[in-house]
Amino acid sequence: MTDQASNSVLAALSIKLVTAVFGFTGAMVSLAFGRQVTRAQALVSVAVGLTTALAVTPLVQAMLHLSDSLLGGIAFLIGLTAMGVLPVVMHAAPGLFARWVARTQNQPTQGEGDAK
């Protein structure tokens, strides 16, 4: 694949190359800090780390108004920690979602306030 073709694929997917490279690197480094895993588990771990870095890095950048020069470091850290953080998030998500639904159901909708 030529450089122009690979750049157009990344652009079509709205992926910055620096995010992909550092997210992948962080995911690979994360394999050094854990228990022994099979090849399949290692592949899944790297895929989860890379995918999480690709999805979350732009969100972090937008929310914190960070410059593009920090994307590599952010992607690396997200790729590095994704497999450790993801189970915690997945465990907490149902409770957080239930509380959010309960809170939104208890708020009066527009037009309900004082009128009876």
Protein Blocks (a to p, Z undefined) as FASTA:
>chain_A
ZZklmmmmmmmnopafklmmmmmmmmmmmmmnccdddfklmmmmmmmmmmmmmmmmmmmm
mmnopafklmmmmmmmmmmmmmmmmmmmmmmmmmmmmmmmmmmmmpccehjlmpZZ
